[in-house]
Amino acid sequence: MIRVLIAAVVVLLVSTFPSTWLLMLFLGNVGLGLSYWGTLPLGILVSTLLGGLSARFGEV
């Protein structure tokens, strides 16, 4: 059970890294100096929204 939880956390961090990193770049240019951990919740939301939108357009 512990191995599954650790694996799930690793998959979450790896799958949300691109959107979180791009948000860090954007927010850094705006003047907000957020770290990876500060941007991670927003990165998870953006990854979920992009995944949901791409799955929805794949149905049509």
DOKOLVEX-126082 format. One line per field, with one value per residue: x, y, z of N, C-alpha, C in turn; residue number from 1. Coordinates in nm, 4 decimals, decimal comma. Layout:
N
n.c1 [X:...] $
n.c2 [Y:...] $
n.c3 [Z:...] $
ca.c1 [X:...] $
ca.c2 [Y:...] $
ca.c3 [Z:...] $
c.c1 [X:...] $
c.c2 [Y:...] $
c.c3 [Z:...] $
num [NUM:...] $
//
This chain:
60
n.c1 [0,0827:0,1915:0,3905:0,2365:0,1144:0,3404:0,4276:0,2077:0,2252:0,4696:0,4060:0,2083:0,3604:0,5440:0,3744:0,2475:0,4531:0,5344:0,3273:0,3303:0,5902:0,5862:0,3940:0,5380:0,7385:0,5824:0,4530:0,6780:0,7735:0,5703:0,6142:0,5742:0,7405:0,7183:0,7764:0,8388:0,6751:0,4877:0,3546:0,2546:-0,0190:-0,1824:-0,0719:-0,1544:-0,4295:-0,4389:-0,3273:-0,5220:-0,7469:-0,6588:-0,6221:-0,8840:-1,0154:-0,8839:-0,9539:-1,2260:-1,2506:-1,1474:-1,3512:-1,5329] $
n.c2 [-0,1195:0,1241:0,1509:0,1841:0,4309:0,5981:0,5642:0,6755:0,9446:1,0140:0,9784:1,1766:1,4115:1,4021:1,4056:1,6520:1,8304:1,9738:2,1736:2,3070:2,4077:2,5826:2,7631:2,8672:3,0061:3,1982:3,3338:3,4265:3,6142:3,7993:3,8998:3,7703:3,5726:3,2685:2,9448:2,6018:2,4396:2,6229:2,6815:2,4424:2,3522:2,5073:2,4215:2,1540:2,1871:2,3120:2,1091:1,9111:2,0388:2,0772:1,8107:1,7138:1,8729:1,7978:1,5291:1,5500:1,6763:1,4767:1,2940:1,3884] $
n.c3 [0,0000:0,0805:-0,1125:-0,3413:-0,2893:-0,2827:-0,5456:-0,6788:-0,6008:-0,7176:-0,9904:-1,0139:-0,9652:-1,1781:-1,4007:-1,3802:-1,3990:-1,6444:-1,6901:-1,4458:-1,4397:-1,6607:-1,5671:-1,3513:-1,4901:-1,6267:-1,4101:-1,2828:-1,4658:-1,4458:-1,2004:-0,9653:-0,7516:-0,7272:-0,5879:-0,6928:-0,5332:-0,4480:-0,6813:-0,7599:-0,6855:-0,8612:-1,0999:-1,1021:-1,1306:-1,3848:-1,5458:-1,5146:-1,6251:-1,8923:-1,9695:-1,9472:-2,1365:-2,3728:-2,3858:-2,4173:-2,6691:-2,8186:-2,8380:-3,0230] $
ca.c1 [0,0000:0,2812:0,4566:0,1383:0,1007:0,4626:0,4244:0,1052:0,2795:0,5726:0,3360:0,1448:0,4615:0,6014:0,2737:0,2123:0,5727:0,5399:0,2385:0,3762:0,7120:0,5468:0,3301:0,6446:0,8005:0,4883:0,4344:0,8044:0,7781:0,4718:0,6716:0,5515:0,8469:0,6715:0,8578:0,7680:0,5706:0,3831:0,2827:0,2051:-0,1660:-0,2336:-0,0265:-0,2417:-0,5571:-0,4214:-0,3095:-0,6525:-0,8321:-0,6099:-0,6513:-1,0278:-1,0514:-0,8323:-1,0339:-1,3580:-1,2395:-1,1171:-1,4763:-1,6104] $
ca.c2 [0,0000:0,2401:0,1614:0,2381:0,5735:0,6653:0,5631:0,7711:1,0792:1,0340:0,9964:1,3080:1,5160:1,3961:1,4423:1,7936:1,9143:2,0729:2,2885:2,3808:2,4795:2,6944:2,8625:2,9335:3,1028:3,3079:3,4106:3,4953:3,7320:3,8951:3,9610:3,6848:3,4740:3,1484:2,8250:2,4881:2,3940:2,7243:2,6804:2,3068:2,3372:2,5639:2,3323:2,0359:2,2298:2,3347:1,9784:1,8443:2,1058:2,0456:1,6698:1,7004:1,9333:1,7180:1,4058:1,5863:1,7003:1,3493:1,2209:1,4427] $
ca.c3 [0,0000:0,0867:-0,2438:-0,4360:-0,2594:-0,3271:-0,6918:-0,7218:-0,5807:-0,8205:-1,1184:-1,0092:-0,9803:-1,3129:-1,5011:-1,3696:-1,4052:-1,7539:-1,6698:-1,3281:-1,4772:-1,7449:-1,4802:-1,2761:-1,5806:-1,6489:-1,2873:-1,2563:-1,5521:-1,3959:-1,0807:-0,8490:-0,7457:-0,6587:-0,6033:-0,7526:-0,4414:-0,4441:-0,8081:-0,7851:-0,6888:-0,9854:-1,2068:-1,1014:-1,1890:-1,5286:-1,6086:-1,5150:-1,7231:-2,0266:-1,9958:-1,9681:-2,2646:-2,4843:-2,3914:-2,4689:-2,8120:-2,8830:-2,8582:-3,1364] $
c.c1 [0,0872:0,3502:0,3626:0,1200:0,2227:0,4656:0,3228:0,1549:0,3849:0,5072:0,2688:0,2467:0,5201:0,5000:0,2362:0,3329:0,5709:0,4502:0,2836:0,4987:0,6783:0,4759:0,4332:0,7127:0,7106:0,4743:0,5624:0,8191:0,6802:0,5244:0,6469:0,6577:0,8052:0,7650:0,7752:0,6517:0,4585:0,2969:0,2169:0,0529:-0,2291:-0,1916:-0,1113:-0,3763:-0,5460:-0,4039:-0,4413:-0,7448:-0,7884:-0,6385:-0,7990:-1,0729:-1,0039:-0,9090:-1,1712:-1,3537:-1,2027:-1,2417:-1,5469:-1,5659] $
c.c2 [0,1259:0,2595:0,2212:0,3879:0,6521:0,6727:0,6640:0,9145:1,1100:1,0574:1,1336:1,4191:1,5178:1,4435:1,5901:1,8859:2,0141:2,1946:2,3717:2,4638:2,5996:2,8021:2,9365:3,0385:3,2237:3,3946:3,4826:3,6206:3,8391:3,9644:3,8816:3,5756:3,3501:3,0317:2,7157:2,4464:2,4953:2,7242:2,5457:2,2939:2,3931:2,4785:2,2067:2,0709:2,2488:2,2021:1,9037:1,9065:2,0747:1,9012:1,6470:1,7588:1,8501:1,5864:1,4354:1,6094:1,5749:1,2674:1,2626:1,3882] $
c.c3 [0,0000:-0,0480:-0,3470:-0,4133:-0,3065:-0,4792:-0,7446:-0,7074:-0,6872:-0,9565:-1,1235:-1,0329:-1,1203:-1,4166:-1,4950:-1,3821:-1,5207:-1,7308:-1,5499:-1,3617:-1,5648:-1,6634:-1,3962:-1,3628:-1,6021:-1,5253:-1,2469:-1,3406:-1,5073:-1,2700:-0,9546:-0,8499:-0,6687:-0,6853:-0,6702:-0,6642:-0,4289:-0,5689:-0,8347:-0,7814:-0,8161:-1,1050:-1,2155:-1,1645:-1,3397:-1,6014:-1,6189:-1,6193:-1,8658:-2,0637:-2,0221:-2,1005:-2,3821:-2,4958:-2,4501:-2,6188:-2,8879:-2,9114:-2,9864:-3,2667] $
num [1:2:3:4:5:6:7:8:9:10:11:12:13:14:15:16:17:18:19:20:21:22:23:24:25:26:27:28:29:30:31:32:33:34:35:36:37:38:39:40:41:42:43:44:45:46:47:48:49:50:51:52:53:54:55:56:57:58:59:60] $
//
